[in-house]
Amino acid sequence: SDQDLVPVEATDYTGLPAYEPNTNPGPGSDPGTEMSMSDAFNSGSNVLYAPYIVRFRYGATTNASLSDRLTIQNTTGSPTIVYMNYYTQTGGLLGTVTRNLAGYGSVTIDTAKDSDVPAGFTANVNQASVYITSTQPIVGIAEEHWNNPAGNQNWMGDYSLMLPVNAANNLFSPLANRVCTPPAQLCSPSAFTNHKAFNAFTIQNTESSSAVVTATFIGTSNPLGGSGNTRNVNYSFSFTIPAKAFYNINLYNGGDVQGATRDALFAEGTGLGSAFVGALSVQSSAKVVGVGFYQQPYNIQNYVSAFSLVGNSDATAKIVAPWFDRVCTSTCTTSAFEQWTFSNLAVMNVGGSSVTVSSIDFYNAAGSLQQSFTNMNSSPITLSPGQAFNFNSRTGSSFSQAQTQLLTNNFQGTVVVNAPAGAMLKGLVLEVKGKDSADMYNAMNR
């Protein structure tokens, strides 16, 4: 194009097994539906990283309850050989899958199929990271599928595979939540459906030496709280990731965070508790990449989303989100999920100084400015280092519902966030359709 473009893609799946919890669904809660989103690439690379892929199956069946589809595309007109090297959680090589691609060709690897994975990955319960190399520049995405009738799950989340330029000593997630139904004791690792929302993160060490890592969760503070579902928490803990290995942080069951460390992380008052809404900052002695998952298994909704963690080397004072919705029908009450197609924009300050956002501008599909906000609940939009805000077009979140309602009930467009020169911002967008179709993409810096 002769103009700068910022693309994002979405895929809607229908006709899949009806695993949703509502056996008599209405509009927006149809069984057998999933949605995936991912941000596009500016260029290819001879190396890609997939921090987390899975293969969890029911016995000997091929209907995997959790599985991944890795799609790799050749970005050149010349043939290429792709090598997909599977690594265990401790950094051991499980095996390699090789594929030949024609110029501009692509291939999809499905971890539910024995023929698509190395022999070391064919067990019914397995997880790995994948280090991918190619003789020509390539790009790729990972689609993670949850198909589990026992858990009423039929979800999917996409993330773009990482390039070497994405590996960094500092990674960030503008969204990190752990929100459960009260009382707090119900927010336990054995009470899955009591969790309204939680994140899981995987950090992959890209280097040949161990990485000493510190994860810091930064909560939102007033007036960023908005709905009140936040805690002003700044909580850190550390761990080590061996060479080529990966580490899981799951805000539902802990993941690799167990014992006293998990208890402290989840503690009410001193840890994240049961009403944490905030962001994640990762500092590492070696270069790492990461992926995040966002799940909402509560009985009024049922979906999962995936996204890439980001560094701050390309952070800027301007963020562009090319897909943002506020569309609803009928009563448009916030609890009527099936009536809504809505978005949540999370913006994080990844710099070392406080930032006051100049404006959040909403443009309709024709390119006309529809609304511009310079305050949040009548207060300046100020973010301390590591802090994030959320603009949710359905509930408001950090902002008031009165502000979101100014977008009208039929807004489909883009968002541009502006801050003073020198600010370092990163953004993440959640897109939701009804009760069970959702995914996320990383906003673009300009």
N, C-alpha and C positions, 0 to 999 in steps of 0.2 A: 504494500500500500504506500501511497505518497503521504500518508498521515500516520501518526503514532497510534497503534491499536492495543487494547488490553482485553484479550479474549479469555473466556472461561467456558467449559463445556459441561453439559448435564445429560444424563441418560435415564429415562424412565422405563422400568421393567414392569410388565403386567403378565398375568397368566401363570405365575409361579405357584408352587404349592401353598395352600391357604393356611399359613401358620399363625396369622394374626389372632389376638385373643378374643376379638369380637366375632362370635359365630353368626351374628345376624347384622352385618355391618351396614351402615348408611353411607351417604355421600362422603367421600374423603377418607373412608376407612375400609376400602375394598381389600379383600384378601388377595394375596399373590402379587402385591405391588412393592417395588423398591425404587430408590432413586440414588444415583451417584453423581458426584461433581468433582472436577479437578481443574486446576489452573494450567494454562498452556505453557509451552517452553519457548524461549527466545532462541535457543541453539541446542545442538546435541553435544554429546561427550562420548569418549571411548570408555568411560567408567561410569557406572550407575550404582546406587545403593538402595536396597529395600530393607529397612531396619527390622521389619517384623512381618513374617508370613506364617500361616498355620495350616494344620491338617488334623482336625479332630473329627473322627468318624464314629458312626453307630456300628459297633462290632465289625463285621466283614463287609458291610454294605458300602456302595459307592456314593450314597447320598450323604455327603459330608455335612456335619452340623456346623463346622467352621472350616472354611477353605479360602484360598486366594487364587485369583487369576492375574497373572503377570503378563501384560501386553507390552512388547518391545517393538519399536519402529525404527527402521533405518532411515536416517535423515539425508542420505546421499544417493546419488544415482549409481553407485558402484556396489557390487555384492559384498556382503560382510559375513563373518562368523561371530556368533554371540556365545559367550561362555558364562553360564550362570552357576556360580560357586556357592553352595549352601554351607553355612556355618552354624554350629551348635551355640547354645547360650554361653558356653565357656570358651568359645573360640576355636573349637576343633572343626576340621573340614569334613562334612558329611559326604560330599560328592559333587560332581559337576554335570550339568546338563548342557549340551551343545546344540545349537540350531544355526542353519544357514539361511540368510535373508537376501532376497534379490534387492536391487536398487529401489529405494522407497517402500520396500515390503515390510510386513509386520508379522508377528507370531504371538499367539497367546498360550501361556503355560498354565494349566489348571492343576493345583496341588491335590485335588480330589482324585486325579487319575494317576495310577501307578506308572504309566508310560511317560508321564511328564515330570517326574521327580527322580532324584537319584535313589539308589537302593537303600541308602541310609536314612531316607525320609519317608519310607513307606509304612511305618508303624501307624496305628490308628490314632495315637495321640503324639503330636510332634509340633515343634515350633522352631523357627530358624530365622536368621538374617541371610540376605543374599548379596554377594559382591559380584557385580556383572561387568564383564569386559567385552570389548568388541574391536574388530580390526577397522571399523569405520564408526563415525559418530552416530549415536543412537539416543533415543528418549524412551520413556516408559511410564506406565502407571500400574498401581496395584489395586485390585478390587477385592476387598475382604467381605465374604458372605457369611452371614449367620442364618442357618436353616435348621431350626431346632424345635420340633413339635412339642417336646416336653416343656420347653421354656417359653412357648408361644412367641418364638422369634423368627422373623423373616426379614432380615435387615441386610443392608450393604453400605459400605463406606469406601470411597476412593481416596488415594493420595498419589501425588506425582512423585516418581522416584527421584532421588537426590543426585546431583552432580558433585564432583569434587569441590567446585566453588562453593557449594552449600555446606561443606564440612567446616566446622568452626569450633573455637574454644568456648564460645558463648552462644547458647541457643535460647529461644524464647517461644512461649505459647501465650497469646493474648487472652486465652480462655482456659481456666482451670476451675472446675466446680466439684463440690461434694454437698449435695442438697438432698435431705431425706424428709420423710413425714415425721412429725413429732409423735411421741416424745423421743428424746435423743437415743434411748437404748434400742429403738427399732432400726437405727442406722448401723446395723451390724453386718459383717461379711456373710451371714447366713440368711439375711432378709433382703433378697434381691429386689423384689417388687416394691419395697418400702423406699427405695432410692428414686427420687424424682429426677435427678441428673447426677452423673459423675463422669470424670475423665479417666482415661488410662493412657500412659505414655511409655514408649520404648526408646531407649537411647542406645545407639550402635557406635562402638569404637571403630574408627576407620584405620587406625594406625597399628604398627607392629609392636607397640609397647603398651603397658597398662595405662588406663586413664583414671585419675582420681577426680571424682565428680561431686559437686555440691548442687543439690536441687533446692531452690528457694521458692516458696509459695507466698505471693504478695496479695493480700486481700484488698478489696475495695473499701473505701472509708467514706463517711458522710461528706458531702451529699451524694456521693456516688452510689450509695446503697439503694436509693430509689424504693424498691419494694420491701426492703428490710431483710432480704435473704442473703445477707453478707456479714462477714466478720472482718474487723480491722486486724488482720493477722499477718505477721511476717515470720514464716517458719522455715527453717533450713535443716537438712540432714545430709550426710555424705556417704559415699560408697565407692567401690573400685570396680572398674570393668576391665577384664583381661583383654589382651590384644585380639582384635577381630570378633569380640564377643558383644553381647547386648544385655541390657538390664531393663526390667519392667517395673513401672510404678503404676499401680492400679488403685484408684481412690474408692473402689468398692471393697475389694478383698486384700489389698496390699500388693498383689503381684509378688515381686521378689522382696518387698519390704515386709518383714514378718517379725514376730515376737515383740520385744519391748520397743523396738524402733517403730513398728506399726502402731502399737498402742499409743505411743507419744504423738505420732503424726495425726491420728484420728481423735485425740483427746479433746473434750469440750473445754473451752476456755483458754487452754494453752496451745492446742494444735488446731487442726482444721475444723474439728467438730462436725456438726450435722447441718450447718447452714453456711458453708463457705462458697463464695463466688469471688474469683480473682484471676490471677495470672501466674505463670510459671517461668522462672529464670534458671538456666542451667549453666554452671561454670565448670570447665573441664581442663585438666592438664594436657590432654591430647585432643586432637580434632575429632569431633563426634557429629553424627547426624541423628535426627529423631523424627518420630511420627506420633501423633496424638489421635485418640478416639474419644468420642463424646456420645454417651448413651443416656437415653431417657426411657427407662423401662416401666415407669409408673403407669397405673391402669388407665389414665386419661390420654396417654400417648404411648407410642411404641416405635422408637427408631434409634438408629445409630449413625454417626458421621465420622469421617476421617480427614486428617489434614497433616501437612508437613510442618515440623518445627522450623523456625527461621533464625538466621543469624542477624547481626546488626550492621554488617559491613556495607550493605546497600540501603540501610534505613535513611529515610529522607523526611522532610517536613510536609510532604504531600502524599496522600494515599488515595487511590482510585479503586472503587468497588463497582465493577461493570454490571452486576446483577443484584438488584435489591427490590423487594416487593412489599406492598401492603394492600392486599386484595381480600375482601371479605364480603359475605352475603348474609341476608336475613338480619338477625339481631346484632351480630358483630360483637357479642360479649366476649371477654377475653377467655372464658372457660369453654366456649363452643369451638373446640379445635377443628371439627370437621368443616367449619365455615371459612377457614382461614388458609391463605397462602401468605406467609410472612417471612421476614428476615431478621437476623440479629447481627449487628456490626460491632465487633470488639476491637478496640484500638488501644495499643499498649505503648507506653513510653519506654524505649529500649536504650535510651541514652543515660548519661550520668547526671543530668540537671533537670529540675522541674520544668514542665512545659505547660503553657496555657494555650489551648487550641483557639485559633482565630475564627474558624467557621466550619460548619458541617453543611455542605451544599447538596441538595437533592435535585437531580435533573430528570425530567420525564423522557420517554423514549424518543421524542422529537428534538431533544437537546435543550429544551427551555428550562430555566431555573424555576422550580416549583416551590421550594422552601429552603431557607437558610437559617441555621441555628447558631447563635454565638454564645449561648449560655445553657446551663443544665439546671433545671428547676430554679431559675433566676440567679444562679451562682456561676462564676467563671468555670470553664471546662479546664481545670488544672489537674495535671497528672504528675505525681512525684516519680522519681526513677523506679522503673519496674511496675508501675501501677497501670491499670487499664480501666476503660469505661465500656459499657455496653449500651447500644441503642437498639432496642427491640421494638419492631414496628407493631407488635401486637400488645405487649404489656408495658412498654416504656423502659423497664429495667432501671438503668441509671437515670433515665430521663422520665418526665411526667407523661402520663397517657395523653394529657391535653396537648403536649407537643407532638406526639406521634399522630394524633388525630388530624393535625393540620395537613398531613400528607393526603388526606381523603381516604376513602375505602376502595380506591381503584388505582393505586399508584404502582407502576412498573417502570423502573428506570435505573439510574446509577447514582452513586454517592462519591463526593470528593471531600476529603478532610484536609484542611489547610492549617498549618502552624507557622510560627516565625522561623526565619532562616536559621539553620543550625540544629533545629529540632530533629530527633531521631524517633520516628514512629513506625509501627508495624500493625497490620490489620488482618482480621479473620472474619469471614462471613458465613453464617449458618442460614440455609434456605430450607423452609419447611412447607410441605403441602399436606394439609389435613392432619390425620392422626398418625400416619405411619410411613410417610415418604419424606426423607430429609438427607442432606449431606452438607459439606462445608468446602470452602475454597479459600486460599490465601489471597488477600487483596494485594494490589500492585503498587509499588512505589514509583513516583515520578519526581 
